[in-house]
Amino acid sequence: MANKTVTITDNSTGKSVELPVLDGTIGPSVIDIRKLYPALGYLTYDSGFQSTASCESRITFIDGDEGVLLYRGYPIEQLAEKSSYLEVCYLLLYGDLPTAARMEEFKKNILHHTMVHEGLRDFYQGFRRDAHPMAIMVGVVGALSSFYHDSLDIHNPRHREISAHRLIAKMPTIAANSYKYSIGQPFFYPDNSLGLTENFLRMMFATPCEPYEISPTLARAMDIIFILHADHEQNASTSTVRLAGSSLANPFAAVSAGIGALWGPAHGGANEEVIRMLDRIGDPKHIPSVIARAKDKNDTFRLMGFGHRIYKNFDPRAQILRDMCHRVLKEIGAENVPLFETALELERVALNDPYFVERKLYPNVDFYSGIILKSIGIPLNMFTVIFAMARTVGWVAQWTEMMGEPDRRIGRPRQLYVGSSRRDYVSIRERS
Ligand code: SDX
């Protein structure tokens, strides 16, 4: 940690306070403001946490200006090309790439937890058949607490590790069951002779009536999508998991809260909204009017799949998915499918429009993942579920890191109060 400091002086009183500057390994340094309020009586204000570091972390690094994303120091481009989702799970959880022996042991541990308690299967019955699978995920994952809550000492590192393994292993099963329930088909038990991603595809699409052949191309595309969505620093859903976990809630409840946060169309729900937006646009000739709406400050409409809080350059995940998207569309001969023609034209127009260029609003991970998932036949209402499945390892890795901090405290932000000053109660007879 550097011994740099900054001094803040209150010009109305002349009082000053010297605040330490903390340096990370790479990326922006931070001003440690913990002494500010005791010294000068001021809180800091940062609606949306645009300039606030909420924690120290060793897991993921993002440089939004350079379009850099590192998992435990490894560039996302190299992991997407050379690694697997399960190996990335190990990397995010334990901090280094595994040896062959450790990977074999880790794979066995994860596959040992892929089944869910038979009682959990009954939870689905309470949902309407047309319930959004994300609504089912929030409920069923939260319900996992009732199966493990009493066998979980969150202060015990081994218990925390088993919970992390359980969540990573069971999410594909819970997710596939959510889809099967919504279409009235029977659930499939996991087949542990398959890898995590292949297992998910089989539980999603197999039926008891005929053999299901797993396409290696599809399995690899899904594995890369899982890798790209595995973690992303302190995004809204990860911050939700950390905040929920900071109250010492069990990890299943914390991850259920994260799923809820991810569902929003400004966050993980954007991939589903991209397709709905493209469907509404229809013919590319409507693109100019859509772009005009996206630029109109009086219109709440935003171009789904564009923009990012941190990336003011191309989202490196979007770059990888963009190449994959064009490859998949070409491979399945779908380039001339109207919806994809509209997507590619919208990308072209937005990337050349001054409004988007000035604000550095590039297509993000959700723009291309939405198109790829649609083109490979994933049902629209499962897009964000897949994001949640992939992000589970990031959530539990960040939760584990937080729970291991010696100075861990409950997260409890303050506020700028702009409501009524103190006033006395008036009986209803005297109110006008
Ligand atoms: C994810 O945080 C993460 O890391 C998230 C994520 C992850 O992996 O966890 O990367 C996943 O959530 C990706 C983002 C998916 N969401 C969308 O695609 C929804 C559409 N995007 C926007 O809602 C928006 O871009 C956000 C929410 C992503 C970012 O919002 P910010 O950082 O609060 O940006 P902003 O509102 O301050 O926008 C800056 C300007 C504004 O215009 P001005 O006030 O400067 O004139 O850009 C405009 C905004 O109006 N703008 C858009 C726009 N996004 C921003 N205008 C039109 N369309 C958009 N999509």
Residues whose N, C-alpha, C, O or C-beta is under 5 A from the ligand:
A	BS01	SDX	H232 N235 A236 P265 A266 H267 G268 A270 A294 F301 R302 L303 M304 G305 F306 G307 H308 R309 R359 N364 D366
